[in-house]
Amino acid sequence: MPTREVFWDGDKNKVIVSTLKDLMAELRKATEEAVSIQIQVDFVLSIDDRAFLLTVGEGNRSHVMFARGTPKKGNQRFDYVLDGIEEEPFHVFLYGGSCSEVAFNRTASYEAAVDALKEFFANGDRPGSLSWETPS
């Protein structure tokens, strides 16, 4: 079984998760902390040399990315979600007191992002439940 590691708020909160229940408990903790201090945080699940990132905190949209490759070797390739819906040109996220603008179509509903996180946990590959900007 591959190692599934979760981290959020930088590397301050890092844990190995074995079950979907463990994963969802960590996601809940990350979300509660982000909401309590009114910011967004990156929640990352990595499996071997692949990672799935979604932002959690306030709001109903998440910035979503899928990465393959080893970051330490500098050969990581990123795929960005492509929702296809563009209500606004940008979605603003508050990261630790600074605003970051992300193209709206590179976000997904929070519910869709969580469903894709569960899919990645189960199969270890880029979730097929979302559309992606870069072909696999």
C-alpha positions in Angstrom: 0.0 0.0 0.0 1.4 3.4 -0.9 2.1 6.0 1.8 -0.5 8.7 1.9 0.7 11.9 3.6 -1.3 14.9 4.4 0.0 18.3 5.2 -1.5 21.8 5.5 -0.5 25.2 6.7 3.0 24.7 5.3 4.6 21.7 6.9 3.4 22.5 10.4 0.7 19.8 10.2 2.0 16.7 8.6 0.5 13.2 9.1 0.3 9.8 7.5 -3.3 8.8 6.8 -4.4 5.2 6.3 -8.1 5.5 5.9 -10.6 7.8 4.3 -11.9 8.5 7.9 -8.4 9.7 8.9 -8.2 11.9 5.7 -11.6 13.5 6.4 -10.7 14.2 10.0 -7.5 16.1 8.9 -9.5 18.0 6.3 -12.0 19.0 9.0 -9.2 20.2 11.3 -7.6 22.2 8.5 -10.9 23.8 7.5 -11.9 24.6 11.1 -8.5 26.3 11.8 -8.6 28.3 8.5 -12.2 29.5 9.2 -11.3 30.4 12.8 -8.6 32.7 11.6 -10.4 33.8 8.4 -7.8 32.7 5.9 -7.4 30.0 3.2 -4.8 27.2 3.6 -3.5 24.7 1.1 -4.5 21.2 2.0 -2.2 18.6 0.3 -2.5 14.8 0.0 0.6 13.2 -1.5 0.8 9.6 -2.6 4.3 8.6 -3.8 5.4 11.1 -6.4 1.9 12.6 -7.0 0.0 15.2 -5.0 -3.5 16.7 -4.9 -4.0 20.2 -3.5 -7.1 22.1 -2.6 -7.6 25.3 -0.7 -9.8 25.2 2.4 -11.3 27.9 4.6 -14.0 30.4 4.0 -16.0 30.4 0.9 -17.5 27.8 -1.4 -14.7 27.6 -4.0 -11.3 25.8 -3.9 -8.2 26.3 -6.0 -7.3 22.8 -7.1 -4.1 21.4 -8.5 -2.7 17.9 -9.3 1.1 17.4 -9.4 3.4 14.6 -10.5 7.1 14.3 -10.1 9.4 14.9 -7.2 9.5 18.5 -6.0 13.0 18.2 -4.6 14.3 17.2 -8.1 12.6 20.2 -9.7 10.8 18.1 -12.3 7.2 18.4 -10.9 4.5 18.9 -13.5 1.2 20.6 -12.5 -2.3 20.2 -13.9 -4.8 22.8 -13.0 -8.5 22.2 -12.7 -10.5 23.8 -15.5 -14.1 24.3 -14.3 -15.3 26.0 -17.4 -17.4 28.3 -15.4 -16.3 31.9 -15.2 -18.6 34.0 -13.1 -15.8 36.5 -12.4 -12.4 36.8 -14.0 -10.7 36.1 -10.7 -11.5 34.5 -7.4 -9.7 36.1 -4.4 -8.2 33.9 -1.7 -6.8 35.3 1.6 -3.6 33.5 2.5 -2.1 34.6 5.8 -3.1 38.2 5.5 -2.3 38.6 1.7 -4.8 38.4 -1.1 -4.1 36.1 -4.0 -6.1 36.1 -7.2 -6.7 32.9 -9.0 -8.4 32.7 -12.4 -12.0 31.7 -11.5 -12.0 28.8 -14.0 -9.1 27.3 -12.1 -11.3 26.8 -9.1 -14.0 24.2 -8.4 -16.9 24.1 -5.9 -15.7 23.0 -2.5 -17.9 19.9 -2.7 -16.4 18.9 -6.1 -12.9 19.5 -4.8 -13.5 17.2 -1.8 -15.1 14.5 -4.0 -11.9 14.7 -6.2 -9.7 14.5 -3.1 -11.5 11.3 -2.0 -11.1 9.9 -5.6 -7.4 10.6 -5.5 -7.1 9.0 -2.1 -8.7 5.8 -3.5 -6.8 5.5 -6.8 -3.7 7.6 -6.4 -4.1 9.2 -9.8 -5.5 12.5 -11.2 -9.2 12.5 -10.4 -11.4 12.0 -13.5 -14.4 13.7 -11.7 -12.9 17.1 -12.6 -11.9 18.7 -15.9 -8.2 19.6 -16.2 -6.3 22.2 -18.2 -3.4 20.0 -19.0 -4.0 16.6 -20.6 -2.8 13.6 -18.7 
